[in-house]
Amino acid sequence: MPTHDHQGRGTGRRRSGAYSGRSSGPVAASDRAESADEADTGPRSEAEPAPQGRAAARRAARRGGPRRGRRALKIAGLAMGFVLLAAGGAAAYVYWKLNSNIQSADLSANGKDGAGHEKPDAFGRTPINILVIGSDGRTSAKDCKLGGACKQASGQRADVEMVVHISADRSNATVMSVPRDLRADWSGCHGTGYPSMGPQHNEMINTALAGGPGCSVVAVHELTGIPIDHFMVADFSDVVDMSNAVGGVNVCVDANVYDPYSHLKLKKGSHTLQGVAALEFLRTRHGFGDSSDSRGRTEGQHVFLTALLNKLKDDGTLSSPTKMWKVANAATKLTVDKALDSIPKLIGLGTDLNKVPTSRVRFATLQTADTKVNGAWETHLVQPRASALLQTIADDQALTTPTSGTTTASPSSPASAPPTVPPASIAVQVRNGAAVDGRLVQKRAAVVAGALINRGFSKQTTAVTGTPMATTSVTYPAGQQAQAQAVAKALGIPAKDLKQSASATGIVLDVGSDWTTGTTFPGAKTDATDAERKSALSGANSQLGSDKDTCAKVSRFDDVIGVDANGRVTTAENPPHSTSPTHAYTISPNVKDSAP
């Protein structure tokens, strides 16, 4: 069957025509009528007619149902959730006023085991995984105005889902987008206060929210294998309020772009986006990348969130009670799991993320492809790349590398989060003490020393013959605890086996008889190699949190059907041809730009 890998356009995907048929199941009723479609009823163009024509039908059909352009509004939820996570440095009183607005629900709709369980690392620390959800529920007049189609809307779906992973040592983080159209299986959900849902097969993962946020947690955990520790849910209007609260977010586009569906119109270059303009940027699906949910939309979202994160840190917002007050005051109507149902708990979570430098934050999109099934297009995982990304996160392996001079902890951070030392600066003497039946295992030290060098440690690392020892240990001199911990972490050696010695002059690793084979300590977690990181990020549309000057790449595909000089989709008797977002900009001189 033809497939479309989101790294590029596949030849098996038709560019026009309509397809019918879609999977049905117990939650099919949640795919309710959505007359707003891609033509938003938002403030900038309420009088504009809805997009029509063959090209519009093609785009709707290839997803197996009506297009849901308005769903991108829910990136507001991600923006707010991510900012709150980063806000650990603010004074506690800032959050007090918001405390009464926080609503909570059970983490899992399937009991205490439904979300999975974290495994501690060699130092007894555990990572944190937060599912950030943007809901399409219209709970206020403001949300209705921004989202439109309030009379047709019922229930809720998760049209933005991102897993925010904070490493056990708080040195790095990964933000992974889960495409909303991705087909998945998950067990039934029975969350308190939400409709029950039977087992689901080949359903779009965003429909799980019909069973409550705890059901989305179950679905994402069962899809990814990643334990979920917390969730945060927010509504439409938060991105407007948040962008206003921070004074706008500066983003860049690499070409002129106009998407008449989201109403985003920007000329090539940098722009400060605020309010509705920020919303338009985040909800466009035809403007960037390959014009798809899985790559095009998330590319713009990652550019925006990177700029927002850097602005908060560069402006000192996270450490200024006055500035933080405005941001916190904009973050309302949160729904979180019960373990995050108070301001102090949110502050603690934010403090953990605030330890991570922007250069150690990796944005990525779970790799997917479109496959034609019974005349309709369905979105499925691309293997083995998707599994590589998911396994890397589940194993708490960093998708970034330490930079020179970077530390993971502030002076007030606990001792369990030691400073990161560049591995290339650490030379280790590896001594072979691994014995079987009293005889040393040949070349054991050389194998472990080679593993350290392959993981980026100094090429001055050496291997020597020692005497048989029962247990493995790392010995270090005063002032080099961080270097010893880096060695232990790389190989998975438990913290209890690190020892300071007054006679030591450098880092010495004695490989004991409890470790006679392999390059990692038995049962240990270890860092990913460069090759493993490359595999995990292949086709994942990734960027670093420090890439604040990266421009969103405007789509070169003809996915915008014809528009007139007033920016309206033409309604000629014969359906108009499609055009690119850049050409749409050129032929729409009467449409005001979203931002100067």
C-alpha positions in Angstrom: 0.0 0.0 0.0 1.3 3.5 -0.8 2.8 5.5 2.1 3.8 9.0 2.7 6.8 9.6 5.0 6.6 13.0 6.5 10.2 13.7 5.5 8.9 14.4 2.0 6.1 13.9 -0.4 5.6 10.3 -1.3 4.5 9.3 -4.8 1.8 7.1 -3.5 -0.2 10.1 -2.2 -2.7 11.7 -4.5 -2.7 15.4 -4.7 -6.3 15.8 -5.7 -9.6 13.9 -5.6 -11.8 12.8 -2.7 -11.6 9.6 -0.6 -14.3 8.1 1.6 -14.4 5.8 4.5 -12.8 6.0 7.9 -12.4 3.7 10.9 -15.3 3.6 13.3 -15.5 2.5 16.9 -17.0 3.3 20.2 -15.7 6.9 20.2 -16.7 7.7 16.7 -19.5 9.9 18.1 -16.8 12.3 19.4 -16.0 13.1 15.8 -18.9 15.5 15.8 -19.8 18.0 13.2 -17.2 20.7 12.8 -18.6 23.3 10.4 -15.8 25.7 11.2 -13.4 23.3 9.4 -10.3 25.0 8.4 -12.1 28.3 7.8 -11.8 29.8 11.2 -14.6 32.0 12.7 -12.0 34.0 14.6 -11.7 37.7 14.8 -9.8 38.5 11.6 -12.2 37.1 9.0 -15.6 36.2 10.3 -17.1 37.4 7.0 -14.9 35.3 4.8 -16.5 32.3 3.1 -15.4 28.8 4.1 -12.8 27.2 1.8 -14.4 25.1 -1.0 -13.4 23.2 -4.0 -11.7 20.0 -5.0 -8.5 20.7 -3.2 -10.3 21.3 0.1 -12.2 18.1 -0.4 -8.9 16.3 -1.0 -7.4 17.5 2.2 -10.5 16.6 4.2 -10.8 13.1 2.7 -7.1 12.1 3.1 -7.6 12.3 6.8 -10.7 10.1 6.7 -13.1 12.8 7.7 -13.6 16.6 8.0 -10.6 18.8 8.4 -10.0 20.2 11.8 -7.9 23.3 11.3 -9.3 24.9 14.4 -7.8 22.2 16.5 -4.4 23.8 16.2 -5.7 26.4 18.6 -5.0 24.0 21.4 -1.3 24.6 21.1 -2.3 27.2 23.6 -2.4 24.4 26.1 1.2 23.5 25.4 2.4 27.0 25.5 0.9 27.6 28.8 1.8 24.3 30.3 5.4 24.6 29.1 5.8 28.1 30.5 4.4 27.1 33.9 6.8 24.2 34.0 9.7 26.7 33.4 8.5 29.1 36.0 10.2 27.6 39.0 12.2 30.6 40.0 9.2 32.9 40.7 8.0 33.8 44.2 5.3 31.6 45.7 2.9 34.4 46.2 2.6 34.8 42.4 0.9 31.4 42.3 -1.3 31.9 45.3 -3.9 33.9 43.5 -4.2 31.1 40.8 -4.4 28.3 43.4 -8.2 28.4 43.4 -8.4 28.1 39.6 -6.5 24.8 39.5 -8.8 21.8 38.9 -7.6 18.3 39.3 -8.4 14.7 38.2 -7.0 11.2 38.6 -3.7 10.7 36.7 -4.8 7.4 35.2 -8.3 6.3 34.1 -7.2 2.7 34.7 -6.0 2.8 38.3 -2.6 3.2 39.8 -0.8 1.1 37.2 -2.4 2.7 34.1 0.3 5.4 33.7 3.4 3.2 34.2 6.1 3.5 36.8 9.5 5.2 36.6 12.7 3.3 37.4 15.4 5.1 39.4 18.9 5.6 38.0 22.1 4.5 39.7 21.8 7.4 42.1 18.2 6.7 43.1 16.8 9.6 41.1 13.8 9.3 38.7 12.9 11.3 35.6 9.7 13.2 35.2 7.3 12.9 32.3 4.4 15.4 31.9 1.7 15.0 29.2 0.7 18.5 28.2 -2.7 18.5 26.5 -4.6 21.1 24.6 -8.3 20.5 24.8 -10.8 21.6 22.2 -13.6 21.9 24.8 -15.3 25.3 24.6 -15.8 26.3 28.2 -16.1 30.0 27.9 -17.4 32.7 25.5 -13.8 33.7 24.7 -12.9 30.1 23.7 -16.1 30.0 21.6 -15.2 33.1 19.8 -11.6 31.9 19.1 -12.6 28.4 18.2 -16.0 28.9 16.5 -18.6 26.2 15.8 -19.8 26.2 19.4 -23.2 25.0 18.6 -21.8 21.9 16.8 -19.1 21.2 19.4 -19.6 18.7 22.2 -17.2 16.9 24.4 -13.5 17.4 24.0 -10.5 16.0 22.2 -6.8 16.4 22.6 -5.6 18.1 19.5 -2.2 19.0 20.9 -0.3 16.4 22.9 3.3 16.7 23.9 5.3 14.6 26.3 7.7 16.8 28.3 10.5 14.6 29.6 12.9 15.9 32.3 15.9 13.7 33.0 16.5 12.1 36.3 19.6 14.2 36.9 17.7 17.4 35.6 20.5 18.0 33.1 18.4 17.7 30.0 14.8 17.7 28.7 13.0 16.4 25.6 9.6 17.8 24.3 8.1 15.2 22.0 5.0 16.1 19.9 2.5 13.3 19.3 0.6 13.9 16.0 -3.1 14.2 16.8 -4.2 12.1 13.8 -2.0 9.1 14.8 -3.9 5.8 15.0 -3.4 3.8 18.1 -4.8 1.1 20.3 -5.5 1.5 24.0 -7.4 -0.3 26.7 -10.7 0.9 28.1 -10.9 3.9 30.4 -13.1 4.4 33.4 -12.1 7.7 34.9 -14.1 9.2 37.7 -16.5 11.9 36.5 -15.9 11.1 32.8 -17.7 8.8 30.3 -16.4 5.2 30.3 -14.7 4.0 27.1 -14.2 0.4 26.0 -11.0 -0.9 24.4 -10.1 1.1 21.3 -8.5 -0.2 18.1 -7.0 1.9 15.3 -8.5 5.1 16.6 -7.0 8.6 16.4 -5.2 9.1 19.7 -6.8 12.6 20.3 -10.2 11.0 20.8 -9.0 9.4 24.1 -9.7 12.8 25.9 -13.4 12.0 25.6 -12.8 9.7 28.5 -11.0 12.4 30.5 -7.3 13.4 30.7 -6.6 10.2 32.6 -7.7 8.3 29.5 -5.3 10.3 27.3 -2.5 9.4 29.8 -3.4 5.7 29.4 -3.5 6.0 25.6 -0.2 7.8 25.3 1.5 5.5 27.8 0.4 2.4 26.0 1.4 3.8 22.7 4.8 5.0 23.7 5.9 2.8 26.6 6.9 6.0 28.5 5.6 6.3 32.1 3.5 9.4 32.6 3.9 11.1 36.0 1.7 14.2 35.5 -0.6 15.9 33.1 -1.6 19.5 32.4 -4.6 20.5 30.4 -5.5 24.0 29.1 -8.0 25.6 26.7 -7.9 27.8 23.6 -7.5 31.3 24.9 -4.3 30.7 26.9 -2.0 31.3 24.0 -3.5 34.7 23.4 -3.3 35.7 27.0 0.2 34.2 27.4 1.7 35.9 24.4 0.2 39.2 25.6 1.5 38.7 29.1 5.1 38.3 27.9 4.9 41.2 25.5 4.9 39.1 22.4 7.1 36.4 21.0 9.7 37.1 18.3 9.6 34.5 15.5 11.1 34.3 12.0 9.8 32.9 8.7 12.1 32.1 5.8 9.7 33.3 3.1 6.5 35.2 2.6 3.5 33.2 3.9 -0.2 33.4 3.7 -2.6 30.7 4.9 -6.2 31.8 4.4 -7.4 29.0 6.6 -5.6 30.1 9.8 -5.4 33.7 8.5 -1.6 33.8 9.1 0.0 36.4 6.8 3.7 37.4 7.3 6.4 38.6 5.0 9.8 37.0 5.1 11.8 37.9 8.2 11.3 38.4 11.9 8.1 39.5 13.6 6.8 39.9 17.1 3.6 38.0 17.5 1.0 38.8 20.1 -2.5 37.8 20.8 -4.5 36.5 17.8 -1.4 36.8 15.6 0.4 34.3 17.8 -2.7 32.0 17.6 -2.6 32.2 13.8 1.0 31.2 13.7 0.5 28.2 15.9 -2.6 26.9 14.2 -1.4 27.0 10.6 -1.1 23.7 9.0 -0.6 24.8 5.4 2.1 27.4 6.1 5.1 25.4 7.2 7.1 22.3 6.4 5.2 19.8 4.3 1.8 21.3 5.2 0.9 18.3 7.4 0.0 18.0 11.1 2.9 15.7 11.8 5.7 17.9 10.5 4.4 21.2 9.1 2.3 22.3 12.1 4.7 21.0 14.8 7.6 22.8 13.0 5.9 26.1 13.6 5.0 25.2 17.2 8.5 24.2 18.1 9.9 27.5 16.6 7.4 29.5 18.7 8.0 27.6 21.9 11.7 27.9 21.5 11.4 31.6 21.1 9.0 31.8 24.1 11.3 29.8 26.4 14.3 31.9 25.5 12.4 35.2 26.0 11.3 34.2 29.4 14.9 33.4 30.4 16.6 36.3 28.6 14.2 38.8 30.1 14.6 37.5 33.6 10.9 36.7 33.8 11.4 33.5 35.7 13.3 35.3 38.5 11.2 38.5 38.7 8.1 38.5 40.8 6.7 41.5 39.0 7.2 40.0 35.5 6.1 36.6 36.6 2.9 37.9 38.0 1.7 38.9 34.6 2.6 35.5 33.2 1.0 33.6 36.1 -2.1 35.8 36.0 -2.6 34.7 32.3 -2.3 31.0 33.1 -5.9 30.2 34.2 -8.3 27.3 34.2 -5.6 24.6 34.5 -6.6 21.0 35.0 -3.8 18.9 36.4 -3.4 15.5 38.0 -4.0 15.3 41.8 -0.2 15.2 42.5 0.0 18.8 41.1 -3.1 20.3 42.6 -1.4 23.1 44.5 0.8 26.0 43.9 3.8 24.6 45.9 3.7 21.4 43.9 3.7 23.4 40.6 6.6 25.5 41.8 8.5 22.3 42.6 7.9 20.9 39.2 8.9 24.2 37.6 12.1 24.4 39.6 13.1 21.0 38.1 12.7 22.2 34.6 14.3 25.6 35.2 17.5 23.7 36.0 17.8 22.6 32.4 19.7 25.0 30.1 18.0 25.8 26.8 20.9 24.1 24.9 19.9 20.8 26.6 16.2 21.0 25.6 15.4 19.0 22.5 12.1 19.5 20.6 11.1 16.5 18.4 8.0 15.1 16.6 7.2 11.4 16.8 7.9 10.0 13.3 4.7 9.1 11.4 3.6 8.5 7.8 0.2 8.5 6.0 -1.0 5.2 4.6 -4.0 4.7 2.3 -6.4 2.2 3.9 -9.7 1.4 2.2 -9.7 4.6 0.3 -8.9 6.8 3.2 -5.6 8.2 4.6 -4.5 7.1 8.1 -1.5 8.2 10.1 0.7 5.5 11.5 4.2 5.3 13.1 7.3 5.0 10.9 9.4 2.1 12.1 12.1 1.6 13.3 12.7 5.3 13.8 9.7 5.9 16.0 10.6 3.0 18.3 14.2 4.4 18.6 12.9 7.8 19.7 10.4 6.3 22.2 13.0 3.9 23.7 15.5 6.7 24.1 13.1 8.7 26.1 11.7 5.8 28.1 15.3 4.8 29.0 16.0 8.4 30.1 18.8 8.9 27.6 19.6 12.5 26.6 18.9 13.6 23.0 21.4 16.5 23.5 25.1 16.5 24.5 26.7 18.7 27.2 28.2 22.0 26.1 31.5 23.3 27.4 31.1 25.0 30.8 27.4 24.1 31.1 26.2 23.1 34.5 22.9 21.5 35.4 22.5 22.9 38.9 22.3 26.3 40.4 24.2 26.9 43.7 21.0 26.1 45.6 20.3 22.8 43.8 20.5 19.6 45.8 23.5 17.4 45.8 21.6 14.8 43.9 21.9 17.0 40.8 25.7 17.4 40.3 27.3 19.7 37.8 27.9 18.3 34.4 31.5 18.0 33.3 32.3 17.5 29.6 33.3 13.8 29.2 36.1 14.8 26.8 37.9 16.4 29.7 37.8 13.2 31.9 40.6 10.7 31.6 40.1 7.4 33.4 42.4 4.6 34.4 40.5 1.3 34.0 41.9 -1.6 36.1 40.9 -5.2 35.4 39.7 -6.9 38.5 37.0 -9.0 36.9 37.7 -12.6 37.7 35.9 -15.9 37.1 37.1 -18.9 39.2 39.9 -16.7 40.5 41.3 -16.0 37.0 41.1 -12.5 35.4 38.9 -12.1 32.4 41.2 -11.3 29.4 41.1 -7.8 28.0 38.2 -6.8 30.3 39.7 -3.4 31.2 40.4 -2.7 27.5 36.7 -3.3 26.6 35.4 -1.0 29.3 38.0 1.7 28.5 37.0 1.5 24.8 33.3 2.0 25.8 34.2 5.1 27.7 36.2 6.6 24.7 33.2 5.7 22.4 31.0 7.7 24.8 33.1 10.8 24.4 35.5 10.4 27.3 39.1 11.5 26.9 41.3 9.4 24.6 43.9 9.5 27.4 41.8 6.9 29.1 43.9 3.8 29.7 43.5 0.1 30.5 45.7 -1.8 33.0 45.8 -5.2 34.7 44.8 -5.2 38.3 44.1 -7.9 40.9 40.8 -9.8 41.3 38.1 -7.8 43.1 34.6 -8.8 44.2 32.8 -5.5 43.3 33.2 -2.7 40.8 34.2 0.8 42.2 35.1 4.3 41.0 37.8 6.0 43.1 38.4 9.8 42.9 40.4 12.5 44.6 39.0 15.5 46.4 37.4 18.0 44.1 36.6 15.4 41.4 33.3 14.0 42.5 31.5 15.4 39.5 34.0 13.6 37.2 33.5 10.3 39.0 29.7 10.7 38.8 30.0 11.3 35.0 31.9 8.0 34.6 29.4 6.2 36.8 26.4 7.6 34.9 27.9 6.7 31.5 28.4 3.1 32.5 25.5 2.7 35.0 27.6 2.1 38.0 25.6 2.6 41.3 26.3 5.7 43.4 27.2 3.5 46.4 30.3 2.3 44.5 31.9 5.8 44.2 34.6 6.4 46.8 36.8 9.4 47.5 40.4 8.6 48.4 43.1 10.9 49.8 45.7 9.0 48.0 44.0 9.1 44.5 45.5 11.4 41.9 42.9 10.8 39.2 39.7 8.9 38.4 40.3 5.1 38.7 37.7 2.5 37.7 38.2 -1.0 39.1 36.1 -3.4 37.1 35.1 -6.2 39.6 33.9 -9.7 39.3 30.3 -8.5 39.5 30.8 -7.2 35.9 32.5 -9.7 33.8 30.9 -9.0 30.4 29.4 -6.1 28.4 30.1 -2.4 28.4 27.5 -1.3 30.9 27.0 -2.3 34.5 24.4 -5.1 34.8 20.9 -3.7 34.9 22.0 -0.1 34.5 20.7 2.9 32.6 23.3 4.6 30.4 23.6 7.6 28.1 22.8 7.2 24.4 25.7 7.0 21.9 25.9 9.5 19.1 24.7 6.8 16.7 21.7 6.1 18.9 20.8 9.7 19.1 21.1 10.1 15.4 18.8 7.1 14.9 16.2 8.4 17.4 16.1 11.8 15.8 16.0 10.7 12.2 12.9 12.3 10.6 11.8 13.8 13.9 11.8 17.4 12.8 14.0 18.3 15.8 15.6 21.4 17.1 17.4 22.6 20.2 15.8 25.0 22.7 18.8 27.3 22.2 18.1 27.6 18.5 16.1 30.8 19.1 17.1 32.4 15.7 15.8 29.4 13.7 13.3 30.5 11.0 10.1 28.5 10.4 10.5 27.0 6.9 7.5 28.0 4.8 5.9 25.2 2.8 6.8 25.1 -0.9 3.9 22.8 -1.7 0.7 23.9 -3.5 -1.6 23.2 -0.6 -3.5 26.5 -0.6 -6.4 26.5 -3.0 -6.8 29.7 -5.1 -7.5 33.0 -3.4 -8.5 36.4 -4.7 -6.9 39.8 -4.1 -9.0 40.1 -0.9 -7.6 36.8 0.5 -10.9 35.0 0.0 -10.9 31.4 -1.3 -12.4 31.7 -4.8 -15.8 30.0 -5.4 -15.8 29.7 -9.2 -18.0 27.1 -10.8 -14.8 25.2 -11.7 -12.7 24.6 -8.6 -9.6 26.8 -8.6 -6.1 25.4 -8.7 -3.9 25.1 -5.6 -1.1 27.4 -4.9 1.8 27.8 -2.4 1.6 29.9 0.8 4.2 32.3 -0.7 2.2 32.8 -4.0 -1.0 33.2 -1.9 0.8 36.1 -0.1 1.7 37.7 -3.5 -1.9 37.6 -4.9 -3.6 38.8 -1.7 -2.4 42.5 -1.4 -5.6 43.6 0.3 -5.2 41.3 3.2 -3.5 42.9 6.2 -0.4 41.2 7.6 -0.8 39.5 10.9 2.1 41.5 12.3 4.4 44.3 10.9 
